[in-house]
Amino acid sequence: MYEIYTANTKTEKRLNDYIKARNDIKRKLERLKTNPRKELDAHPLHGKLKEEWSCWLGSNIRMIYIIDDRNKKIVVEAVGSHKIY
């Protein structure tokens, strides 16, 4: 199982705000820990974000993250609306 980390304090605060506002997001993050490439409609990004992945946390909430298989880490780079791309 993977562990979830945030890239910076701004992203951590934003993610925590979403978790507080929506009960389902915490459950979705737990699912993501089991398989970060298959859960929550996860998909690899392209172009300048080609090393990163994206998934849906809610109707208008997306999360961009990096998967570190060696250390079993998911590093959240950004969370928010589609504008985060």
HUZIWO-V40743 format. One line per field, one symbol per residue. burial: I if it has 9 or more other ideal C-beta (glycine too) atoms within 8 Angstrom, else O. A space follows every 50 residues. Layout:
# HUZIWO-V40743
burial=???
This chain:
# HUZIWO-V40743
burial=OIOIOIOOOOIIOIIOOIIOOIOOIOOIIOIIIOOIOOIIOIOOIOOOIO OIIIIOIIOOIIIIIIIIOOOOIIIIIIIOOOOIO
